[in-house]
């Protein structure tokens, strides 16, 4: 399994497409953050509705959850390249013919996909807030502790998402198609969820994109009477709901393991053509 992982790491270094996708996703997230934060940095924005100290924590509070749609591109790309990249040139066939177990070949690719996906996804979540903090400061909209908790909790839906993409990659066997279907499928699922009018249904935790966005979201309420009675202030809740966290952990682990088992069952009986 270790040799399989080493071979895949070498291919990732040689190809660099995953690295370019990672840079592209982060560039888009940072561009959104810069456009929203820098023009109003370190000032109180007094528009028609809200007054807020606009610094890096403001971006995290209001716009972080929107990045869930982009973050899911990372697991799709990682799983597609690592799990489906060796079928076209018959490398997977040669591995089996040389005496390597299918379980070893399968496990090496899945484990590496999970490691790469979770590392790059975590970096995607924190790079823009770190850069904005260096430029304009953190602020006091939300606490750093709440951000750390949400980043750790987000690993579970990312795990589930990556397992799903690995399963599809072994079934489809073509990296580009596997990546496209994985990413497009989760986007369509998110769109359907958000247009059904039932997005508060706790059962929707099974959908990884929705689950990830919900974990990253900071709920808030508005109030008057703080410093200026004529202006409305946004108060954000730092705590992550315990029931959401428990559902996310349990469902992500159960479904992720199920995806891995289904993928291996298919790979074990597949003729690899």
PyMOL commands that set and color helices and strands:
alter all, ss='L'
color gray80, all
select helices_A, chain A and resi 2-15+17-40+56-84+91-97+102-136+144-172+175-195+202-206+208-216+242-269
alter helices_A, ss='H'
color red, helices_A
select strands_A, chain A and resi 220-223+233-236
alter strands_A, ss='S'
color yellow, strands_A
deselect
rebuild
show_as cartoon
